[in-house]
Structure formats: C-alpha cells, structure tokens
Amino acid sequence: MIECQKHLFDIPDGVTYLNAAYMGPLLKSSARIGADAVHKKLNPWDIKIDDFFDPPNRYYALAAKMIEANANDIAIVPSVSYGTAIAAKNISVKAGQKIVVMADQFPSNVYPWIDLAESNDATIETVPWPSDDNWTRAIVDAIDDGTAIVATANAHWTNGTLIDLVAVGEKCRQVGAALVLDLTQTLGVTPFSVKDVDPDYMVVGSYKWLLGPYSLGFMYVAPRNQNGKPIEESWITRKGATDFARLVDYKEAYEDGARRFDMGEKSNFINIPIAIDAMELLVGLGTENVAAYIKTLTDYIAERARSIGLNVADEQQRVSNLIGINFTSGVPEGVAEKLAEKKVYVSIRGDSIRIGPHIYNDKADVDRLFDVLESSL
C-alpha cells in the first residue's frame, strides 16, 4: 500500500483538508509546470506546431489508461456539462420513453436530460433515495423496456453511497438504453473500466480527485457512437490539422475516433500540462493502490462516527474515497463554522457532512476532524 503523499502538496501544518470532493489541490510540481507554461506565452514565437498536438496526445493516453480504453476513444472537454450536452445531442429519444436519474443528482448530468425530454415528449424518472442506501437495486429496478437513457454516477455526490455500474450497464444493455456517466467524484481514486461497464458516454472534470485545473476534463465515447455530431466544428478536429499552411483547404473529414468531439482550443498550453503532471502521478501510483489507501481513511471515519452515535452507510454501500456522516435531525447548527475555525475543511451537503480524503491525508487528519465534532455534539 502507498503511504501518505502530503509532501507533494503545499498544505501547511495545522490545515486539515478533507474536501477533495469540493476541489482538489494542485501538486507543487503541477503549480511549477503551470507557472512555466504561463511564462512560455510571453514568447509565443517559441510555441511550435508540435506543442498544439503532443501534450493533448499524452493526455489522451493517460486518460485512456485510467479507464482501460483506447486513446482514440477520448475527447478533451472543458466541463461535465459540455460532455453531457454532446451525449444529449447524439442519443435518440422517442415520445413516451423515459430518462432515469437519481434524486438530488448533480445538475450537470440532469439539465441536458430535462431539455431532451421536453423536446421529445419523453419523461424524467427520478429514482428516490433508497431507505437501505442500495442505489444499485433502486436504479436497476427503474430501468425497463421504456427506458431510453440512464444518467448516473459511480457514487452519489452528496455522501458517497455506491452505484454498481457493472450491474447498471448490464441492465441498460438488456433493454437497449444508453448509459451516460459523470464520474467526477470517483475517477482516478476508484477503479473503473469501460470494458466492464460499457457506457455510451463517460465524462469527468479534472479539478477534484484528478488534482487538475478547472475548465478541463475528458470524455469517453464508445466506438459505436464515434460517428456522431460534435457541438463545435473546430479546425483542430479535422484531418490534416497539423498542416497550418493548408488550413483553408477545408476538410469535411474529422480525425479518427472521438477527436471530433474535442473542444475548440483543446491544446490549452497551461491547463493540459498541469493535468498531465497530476494524472501521471495517479497512474503511476495505480488506481487500486490509491483507492486502498483512501479506504483506510474512510473506514476509520466510519468507525469514529459510529462510536459517537452518528450514521454512515454500510461498507458495501459506499465508495472508497467519499463518505457522508448523516444526522437524523440535520447537521447541528454552527458545526461548519467551528470546523473552519479550527482549519478543518469538509462540505455540508443536505443532512450530511461530506468528507473526501485524498492521498495527502492521514489518520491524524481524521482525529482532528472528530476532535471538533465531538466537542460540537
């Protein structure tokens, strides 16, 4: 198992940051790379044609390795909402069909489906919170022959309760429903394989668990969907884009695979190098190893919470990297303020304290969290 990697981050002593579900900090090395990239723009004559293509190609390769895909299956996107908009543009929905989402699902994987349903006289079916925390069974039971799309995640973003995507994917294939995933809260720190799940589209933002910059992410597009329509008609997604002298020889043909879905200006000379640095670390450590390390912390959080009478989901019903401490009568007033005063940072989501440890945390951070919680109850 890996050890705590706090030395790679600029987290001062006395700060307990347990909130990667809100925003992951940059690595110190990534910040230096980003600063160098900013300064490179001072001298644009040093930016070569290869600089438009080589870093994105490395990014594709790292993204593909994380999910057991091919590099050609990856597109670079600025956000989850951009990726889900691509999916919504390319999935056919008939009148009377339904689109399945979870209760209180993150909006970026809901709004496009509301619009698509309204435009096609379809309906949104919202799966209610399961009383036993078994989201998998609740979602699978909601999928039937009338289902056109299932839009979900690997975990509920508010408290980390688990969705078994292999089971959901199998049910989708049985009824011919498309599966669209937002894995922003789990990818990179929870094992995931497109070979096992077979989603139609999967999208992730970089700035949380992937320890990358804002306004950058990537999208997996299943090979069966790679002839679809992109949102943008960009020059850089076309055949022959590397020949800058002939860009006005307009091409109808796109680059192979999912490249047609890339955002314009995908060759962001600042964000891409930052993201690559962080992804190389995570890939090097290994998702399974990262997940196992973080699970020691979420298991310890669960143990400490139960010891003072608080509720958490059972181990088999939660992901390794994210856990919610649930209060039956709501989060006690003033807890968030008390935690912040002690420089302990978590999120309040609904009736839960959402805790997202990462590779820079250790059990001492959990102890500091509960020192404050115990004094507040």
C-alpha positions in Angstrom: 0.0 0.0 0.0 1.2 3.5 -0.7 2.0 6.0 2.1 0.6 9.5 2.7 1.8 11.8 -0.1 1.3 15.1 1.7 4.9 16.1 1.0 3.9 16.6 -2.7 1.4 19.3 -1.8 1.5 22.8 -0.3 -0.7 22.0 2.7 0.5 23.9 5.8 0.8 22.2 9.2 -2.4 23.0 11.1 -4.6 22.8 8.0 -6.8 19.6 7.7 -8.2 19.5 4.1 -10.7 16.7 3.8 -12.6 18.2 0.9 -11.3 16.8 -2.4 -15.0 16.3 -3.3 -15.2 20.1 -3.5 -11.8 20.8 -5.2 -8.5 19.0 -5.2 -5.3 21.0 -4.5 -2.7 21.1 -7.2 0.6 19.3 -6.7 3.5 21.6 -6.1 5.1 20.2 -9.2 1.9 21.0 -11.2 1.9 24.5 -10.0 5.5 25.0 -11.1 4.6 23.5 -14.5 1.7 25.8 -14.8 3.8 28.8 -13.9 6.3 27.8 -16.6 3.5 27.4 -19.1 2.2 30.9 -18.4 5.7 32.4 -18.9 6.0 30.5 -22.2 3.2 32.6 -23.6 5.4 35.6 -23.1 7.4 34.4 -26.1 4.8 32.9 -28.5 7.5 32.5 -31.2 8.8 29.6 -29.1 5.4 27.8 -29.3 5.8 25.3 -32.1 3.1 23.3 -34.1 4.0 20.2 -32.2 3.0 22.0 -29.0 -0.6 22.0 -30.2 -0.7 18.2 -30.5 1.9 16.4 -28.4 0.6 17.4 -25.0 -3.0 16.5 -25.9 -1.8 13.2 -27.2 -0.2 12.4 -23.9 -3.4 13.5 -22.1 -5.5 11.1 -24.3 -3.1 8.3 -23.4 -3.2 8.9 -19.7 -7.0 9.2 -19.7 -7.4 6.0 -21.7 -5.1 4.1 -19.3 -7.2 5.2 -16.3 -10.4 3.6 -17.7 -8.9 0.7 -19.9 -9.9 2.4 -23.1 -8.1 3.3 -26.3 -6.6 6.8 -26.7 -8.8 7.3 -29.8 -11.9 6.9 -27.6 -11.1 10.0 -25.6 -12.1 13.6 -26.2 -11.0 16.7 -24.4 -13.8 18.8 -22.9 -14.0 21.9 -20.7 -16.7 20.6 -18.3 -19.1 17.8 -17.5 -22.0 19.9 -18.8 -20.2 20.1 -22.2 -19.8 16.3 -22.3 -23.4 15.6 -21.3 -24.5 18.1 -24.0 -22.6 16.1 -26.6 -24.3 12.9 -25.4 -27.8 14.6 -25.4 -27.2 15.8 -29.0 -26.5 12.3 -30.2 -28.9 10.0 -28.3 -32.3 9.4 -29.9 -35.3 9.6 -27.5 -38.9 8.8 -28.6 -42.1 10.2 -27.3 -43.2 8.3 -24.2 -39.8 7.0 -23.3 -38.1 7.9 -20.0 -34.7 9.1 -18.9 -33.7 7.7 -15.5 -31.7 9.9 -13.0 -31.1 9.8 -9.2 -32.7 12.0 -6.7 -30.5 15.0 -6.0 -28.2 14.1 -8.8 -25.5 16.7 -9.7 -27.2 19.2 -12.1 -24.6 18.8 -15.0 -26.0 15.3 -15.6 -29.6 16.3 -15.2 -30.3 19.6 -17.1 -29.5 18.2 -20.5 -31.9 15.4 -20.0 -34.7 17.7 -18.8 -34.3 19.6 -22.1 -34.1 16.5 -24.2 -37.2 15.0 -22.6 -39.2 18.2 -23.1 -38.2 18.4 -26.7 -39.2 14.8 -27.4 -42.3 14.4 -25.2 -40.3 12.0 -23.0 -40.3 11.9 -19.2 -37.7 12.1 -16.5 -37.9 9.4 -13.9 -36.2 10.4 -10.7 -35.2 7.4 -8.5 -35.9 8.3 -4.9 -33.4 7.9 -2.1 -33.4 4.3 -1.1 -34.0 3.7 2.6 -31.4 1.0 2.7 -28.7 3.0 0.8 -28.9 0.5 -2.1 -28.8 2.8 -5.0 -27.8 0.0 -7.4 -31.0 -2.0 -6.8 -33.2 1.1 -6.9 -31.7 2.2 -10.3 -31.7 -1.2 -11.8 -35.4 -1.7 -10.8 -36.3 1.6 -12.5 -34.8 0.5 -15.9 -37.3 -1.2 -18.2 -38.2 -1.5 -21.9 -39.4 2.1 -21.9 -36.1 3.5 -20.8 -34.1 5.4 -23.4 -31.3 6.8 -21.2 -29.8 6.2 -17.7 -27.7 9.1 -16.5 -25.9 8.3 -13.3 -22.5 8.1 -11.5 -20.4 5.7 -9.5 -21.4 7.3 -6.3 -24.0 9.8 -5.1 -22.1 13.1 -5.0 -23.5 14.2 -1.6 -22.5 11.3 0.5 -20.5 8.7 -1.4 -23.2 6.0 -1.5 -22.2 3.4 -4.2 -23.8 2.6 -7.5 -22.6 -0.7 -9.0 -22.1 0.4 -12.6 -21.4 -3.1 -13.9 -24.9 -4.1 -12.8 -26.5 -0.9 -14.2 -24.6 -1.3 -17.5 -25.8 -4.9 -17.9 -29.5 -3.8 -17.3 -29.1 -1.0 -19.8 -27.9 -3.4 -22.5 -30.7 -5.8 -21.8 -33.3 -3.1 -22.6 -31.3 -1.1 -25.2 -30.9 2.0 -23.0 -28.0 4.4 -23.4 -25.8 4.8 -20.3 -24.2 8.3 -19.6 -21.9 8.6 -16.7 -20.5 11.6 -14.7 -17.5 10.1 -12.8 -16.1 13.4 -11.5 -16.4 12.2 -7.9 -14.7 8.9 -8.3 -12.4 8.6 -11.3 -8.7 8.2 -10.6 -9.3 7.1 -7.0 -11.9 4.3 -7.6 -11.2 1.6 -10.1 -13.3 1.8 -13.2 -13.2 0.0 -16.6 -15.2 0.8 -19.7 -14.6 -2.9 -20.6 -16.7 -3.9 -17.6 -19.4 -1.2 -17.6 -19.6 -0.4 -21.4 -21.1 3.1 -21.1 -22.1 5.0 -24.2 -20.5 8.2 -22.8 -18.5 8.9 -19.7 -17.3 12.4 -18.7 -15.1 13.7 -15.8 -13.9 17.0 -14.6 -10.3 17.4 -13.8 -10.3 19.7 -10.8 -11.4 17.4 -8.0 -10.0 13.9 -7.5 -7.7 14.1 -10.6 -5.9 17.0 -8.9 -6.0 19.1 -12.1 -7.1 22.5 -13.2 -10.5 24.0 -13.5 -12.2 24.2 -17.0 -10.7 20.9 -18.2 -11.8 17.3 -18.3 -12.1 14.4 -20.6 -14.9 12.3 -22.2 -15.0 8.7 -23.2 -17.2 8.0 -26.3 -17.9 4.3 -27.0 -16.7 3.3 -30.5 -20.3 2.7 -31.6 -21.0 6.4 -31.0 -18.0 7.9 -32.6 -19.7 8.9 -35.8 -21.9 11.4 -34.0 -22.2 15.2 -34.3 -20.0 17.4 -32.2 -21.0 20.6 -30.5 -18.3 22.6 -32.2 -17.0 22.5 -35.8 -13.4 23.1 -35.0 -10.4 23.2 -37.3 -8.2 21.1 -35.0 -10.5 18.1 -35.1 -10.2 17.8 -38.9 -7.9 15.6 -41.0 -4.7 17.4 -41.9 -4.9 19.9 -39.0 -1.2 19.7 -38.4 -0.5 21.4 -41.7 -1.1 25.0 -40.7 -0.2 26.3 -44.1 -3.2 24.5 -45.7 -5.9 25.0 -43.1 -8.0 26.9 -45.6 -8.2 23.7 -47.7 -11.4 22.9 -45.8 -11.9 19.3 -44.9 -15.2 17.5 -44.2 -13.4 14.5 -42.7 -12.8 14.5 -38.9 -9.8 12.9 -37.2 -10.4 9.3 -36.3 -12.3 8.1 -33.2 -13.6 10.6 -30.6 -11.5 13.5 -31.8 -14.4 15.2 -33.5 -15.9 15.8 -30.0 -12.9 17.7 -28.7 -13.5 21.3 -27.6 -12.0 24.1 -29.6 -8.6 25.2 -28.4 -8.1 21.8 -26.8 -4.3 22.5 -26.9 -4.6 24.7 -23.8 -0.9 25.4 -23.2 -1.4 25.9 -19.4 -4.2 23.5 -18.3 -3.1 20.5 -20.3 0.5 20.3 -18.8 -0.9 20.8 -15.3 -3.4 18.0 -15.8 -0.8 15.7 -17.3 1.5 16.1 -14.3 -1.2 15.1 -11.8 -2.5 12.2 -14.0 1.0 10.8 -14.3 1.3 10.7 -10.6 -2.1 9.0 -10.1 -1.5 6.5 -12.9 2.0 5.8 -11.5 0.6 5.1 -8.1 -2.1 2.9 -9.5 -5.8 3.5 -9.0 -6.2 0.3 -7.0 -3.4 1.4 -4.6 -4.8 4.9 -4.3 -8.3 3.5 -3.6 -6.9 1.1 -1.0 -5.1 3.9 0.8 -8.0 6.3 0.9 -10.3 3.5 2.0 -8.3 3.1 5.2 -9.3 6.7 6.0 -13.0 6.4 5.1 -13.2 3.2 7.1 -11.6 5.0 10.0 -14.0 7.9 9.6 -16.9 5.4 9.7 -15.5 3.8 12.8 -15.1 7.1 14.6 -18.6 8.4 13.5 -20.4 5.3 14.8 -18.5 5.4 18.1 -20.2 8.7 18.9 -23.7 7.6 17.6 -23.6 9.1 14.1 -24.7 7.3 11.0 -22.8 6.3 7.9 -23.6 3.9 5.0 -22.5 0.3 5.4 -19.1 -0.5 3.9 -20.6 -2.4 1.0 -22.8 0.6 0.1 -20.2 3.3 -0.2 -17.2 4.1 -2.4 -13.7 4.1 -1.0 -13.0 7.8 -1.4 -16.1 9.6 -0.2 -18.2 9.3 2.9 -21.1 11.1 4.4 -21.8 11.4 8.1 -25.5 11.6 8.4 -27.5 13.4 11.1 -31.2 12.4 11.5 -32.2 15.9 12.5 -29.9 17.8 10.2 -26.3 18.9 10.7 -26.1 20.7 14.0 -26.1 24.4 13.8 -22.6 26.0 13.7 -20.7 22.8 13.0 -19.3 24.1 9.7 -18.2 27.3 11.3 -16.5 25.5 14.2 -14.7 23.2 11.8 -13.5 26.1 9.7 -12.3 28.0 12.8 -10.0 25.0 13.5 -8.9 24.9 9.9 -10.7 21.6 9.3 -12.3 21.7 5.9 -15.2 19.5 4.7 -18.5 20.1 2.9 -22.1 20.2 4.2 -24.5 18.6 1.7 -28.1 18.2 2.8 -28.2 16.4 6.1 -24.7 15.1 5.8 -21.1 16.2 6.4 -19.4 15.1 3.2 -15.8 14.0 3.8 -13.4 13.5 0.9 -9.9 12.5 1.9 -7.1 12.0 -0.7 -3.5 10.8 -0.8 -2.4 13.9 1.2 -4.4 12.9 4.3 -3.7 10.5 7.1 -5.5 9.3 10.3 -4.2 12.3 12.2 -6.4 14.5 10.0 -9.4 12.3 10.8 -8.7 12.6 14.5 -8.6 16.4 14.2 -12.0 16.3 12.5 -13.5 14.3 15.3 -11.9 16.4 18.0 -14.1 19.3 16.7 -17.2 17.1 16.0 -17.2 15.6 19.4 -17.0 18.9 21.1 -20.0 20.1 19.0 -22.5 17.4 19.8 
